[in-house]
Amino acid sequence: MPGRPRLDDKSIAPAALSHIDGFQAEIVRQVKEAVARDRVVVVGMAQNPHVRDARKALDEAGVAYTYLEFGSYFGKWRERLAIKLWSGWPTFPQVFLNGTLIGGKDLTKAALADGSLQAVGALPAGAAAHK
């Protein structure tokens, strides 16, 4: 499947490329480490109803997850922008399963409903996803 269009690194001046690579590097490192380490990771922000709904759905299904919160509508937009640029996902929450981005609230709920989270061991043995 072809990826979304992206400016080729050869078309970016070295100074600009260095700035891009260093943009909020510590935040991106923190998210990457959690995604590599933990089975389920939810990246979100305060006051966002979609983040709240995704977390509630995971809680109700008995899925343990790591939650990383970066500000709210009123702050930390640069940190959230860096995460969006890194993942390619334009909104929050961003839900990762075994190192793979599965999407936001709607795709997370769909994975709970269709059993995909259970299939990869995200749910405890014998647990049923809530629909």
Steps between C-alpha positions, in 0.01 A plus 500: 500500500656833402573746777379856512707752307794638695776736408815302418795563735713593193260792445560644846801720579738340753437770763124456465531121514702529819229720652230250394691208651548684829145636533373387842739203478466417872120473473524278192762284675269461802209387282716267290638333813154443645370362170798261476475393865129472576233285337235774477577873508251785479642843419259780574423837644286635782147621434467304176178292496638258237797416721267456798268270297786282373642460851155420638448231234837342582427517874159336455658223291763437768792602277801623692675790328756771551358850469717792394334840524639809332325817606151611413342727248678785677857375509773269374387528139862477380547168676178364349600628156830311523314180589262547207791561262678190630199265482324649199168483689333844500291481818490374859476248642766297333473138607787258446478123531820295511693788344248561222276804472142373481345847480278715716178451694287355221759246383577402859133434569477303175801286604333431833172408329651273234736321740828620347627623836420165654665317209835662573479444873403850612206368699539268796428134428129434497407869489241612251508836332203723575296605200 
